[in-house]
């Protein structure tokens, strides 16, 4: 499970203008249409082509829980691509991204200051440059650790350094992540 990657995906999915299809048959028909055939849908889902055909014809109505999750995930990843692209573009050009997190933040700072890591709950609006870096890294298959590092840099600049107005030599460590949620 990827906390950062899944969180970014959920933030983009909140921009959808229509809900995804509800029934397994409707979801499967959408996948078959998007993938241009039952064979491709079967390969992606790890089932037989005949099983896909039976869902398309509504001969099977209730998939197993694991298959239902895979079907829904595949539909969500392909649903409303233009709306998805528009939401990402708005975040990386004008809007930025809001991150709500509960994690341990530590510091490397000038002598005489406290650098003990402590648990904090922060909700910070990061500028569009960090939104662009997060989405670009996510699209290139970056690990959660790499995405966490980009977010730490964003917190460092936007929150702890207040956009360069204070704490010039401060370096922020972002660890022990308990919760993270993104919003565009």
Secondary structure, 3 states (H helix, E strand, C coil): CCHHHHHHHHHHHCCCCCCCCCCHHHHHHHHHHHHCCHHHHHHHHCCCHHHHHHHHCCCCCCCCHHHHHHHHHHHHHHCCHHHHHHHHHHHHHHHCEEEEEEEEEEEECCCCCCCCCEEEEEEEEECHHHHHHHHHHHHCCCCHHHHHHHHHHHHHHHHHCHHHCCCCCCEEEEEEEEEEEEEC
